[in-house]
Amino acid sequence: MSDETAGKSLATQVTDDPHAPLIFFDAAPACGHYGGIVAITLAVDLARTIEPSEITVRHTVIAYLRTNVQGAKALRESLDRAILLATPTAGGKN
């Protein structure tokens, strides 16, 4: 390794071909761990028409997330960073 790259981190190239699905969820109502695998259930609130004048909102499972402990920790770190970015600062500007 040369001296030029000694202090630089090498970025990992991530591709999106074909496009990965976009998953939007409102809640993570269940989680567990079995045999080294972390399990998280993702749910969304879906509004549905029952009759022309009646709408109901159902808490509906949209995905079952499975990963190893290492992947779960990486996800938690990414979520923590994203939440930090979304948190307003004392000055009111992010």
SULNORUR-V469054 format. One record per residue. RES is the residue in one small letter. SS is DSSP state (H for helix, E for strand, C for the rest). OMEGA is omega in whole degrees, 0 to 359 (NA if undefined). D_FIRST is the distance of its C-alpha to the first C-alpha in Angstrom with 1 decimal. Layout:
# SULNORUR-V469054
res=RES ss=SS omega=OMEGA d_first=D_FIRST
res=RES ss=SS omega=OMEGA d_first=D_FIRST
This chain:
# SULNORUR-V469054
res=m ss=C omega=182 d_first=0.0
res=s ss=C omega=179 d_first=3.8
res=d ss=C omega=181 d_first=6.7
res=e ss=C omega=184 d_first=8.3
res=t ss=C omega=184 d_first=6.8
res=a ss=C omega=183 d_first=6.8
res=g ss=C omega=184 d_first=10.6
res=k ss=C omega=173 d_first=11.0
res=s ss=C omega=180 d_first=12.2
res=l ss=C omega=182 d_first=11.9
res=a ss=C omega=176 d_first=15.6
res=t ss=C omega=179 d_first=17.3
res=q ss=C omega=179 d_first=19.5
res=v ss=C omega=179 d_first=23.1
res=t ss=C omega=180 d_first=25.8
res=d ss=C omega=184 d_first=29.6
res=d ss=C omega=357 d_first=31.1
res=p ss=C omega=185 d_first=33.9
res=h ss=C omega=177 d_first=34.5
res=a ss=C omega=180 d_first=34.4
res=p ss=C omega=174 d_first=37.7
res=l ss=C omega=181 d_first=38.3
res=i ss=C omega=175 d_first=39.8
res=f ss=C omega=178 d_first=41.9
res=f ss=C omega=180 d_first=43.5
res=d ss=C omega=185 d_first=45.9
res=a ss=E omega=172 d_first=45.6
res=a ss=E omega=191 d_first=44.0
res=p ss=E omega=182 d_first=47.2
res=a ss=E omega=176 d_first=46.0
res=c ss=E omega=180 d_first=43.1
res=g ss=E omega=181 d_first=42.6
res=h ss=E omega=178 d_first=40.5
res=y ss=E omega=175 d_first=41.2
res=g ss=C omega=179 d_first=39.2
res=g ss=C omega=181 d_first=35.8
res=i ss=E omega=176 d_first=36.4
res=v ss=E omega=181 d_first=37.1
res=a ss=E omega=178 d_first=39.8
res=i ss=E omega=177 d_first=40.7
res=t ss=E omega=179 d_first=43.6
res=l ss=E omega=182 d_first=43.4
res=a ss=E omega=178 d_first=46.7
res=v ss=E omega=176 d_first=48.1
res=d ss=E omega=181 d_first=51.5
res=l ss=E omega=176 d_first=53.2
res=a ss=E omega=180 d_first=56.5
res=r ss=E omega=177 d_first=58.9
res=t ss=E omega=177 d_first=62.4
res=i ss=E omega=176 d_first=65.1
res=e ss=E omega=182 d_first=68.1
res=p ss=C omega=182 d_first=68.4
res=s ss=C omega=183 d_first=68.8
res=e ss=E omega=179 d_first=66.7
res=i ss=E omega=176 d_first=62.9
res=t ss=E omega=177 d_first=61.1
res=v ss=E omega=181 d_first=57.6
res=r ss=E omega=174 d_first=56.0
res=h ss=E omega=189 d_first=53.0
res=t ss=E omega=177 d_first=51.3
res=v ss=E omega=178 d_first=48.3
res=i ss=E omega=180 d_first=45.8
res=a ss=E omega=173 d_first=42.8
res=y ss=E omega=182 d_first=41.9
res=l ss=E omega=179 d_first=38.3
res=r ss=E omega=178 d_first=36.8
res=t ss=E omega=174 d_first=33.4
res=n ss=E omega=183 d_first=31.9
res=v ss=H omega=179 d_first=31.6
res=q ss=H omega=178 d_first=27.9
res=g ss=H omega=179 d_first=28.8
res=a ss=H omega=178 d_first=31.7
res=k ss=H omega=178 d_first=29.7
res=a ss=H omega=177 d_first=27.3
res=l ss=H omega=179 d_first=30.4
res=r ss=H omega=179 d_first=32.0
res=e ss=H omega=178 d_first=29.1
res=s ss=H omega=178 d_first=29.2
res=l ss=H omega=178 d_first=33.0
res=d ss=H omega=179 d_first=32.8
res=r ss=H omega=180 d_first=30.6
res=a ss=H omega=178 d_first=32.9
res=i ss=H omega=178 d_first=36.0
res=l ss=H omega=178 d_first=34.6
res=l ss=H omega=182 d_first=34.1
res=a ss=H omega=182 d_first=37.7
res=t ss=C omega=179 d_first=39.3
res=p ss=C omega=178 d_first=41.2
res=t ss=C omega=182 d_first=40.3
res=a ss=C omega=180 d_first=43.1
res=g ss=C omega=178 d_first=43.4
res=g ss=C omega=180 d_first=44.0
res=k ss=C omega=175 d_first=41.1
res=n ss=C omega=NA d_first=37.8
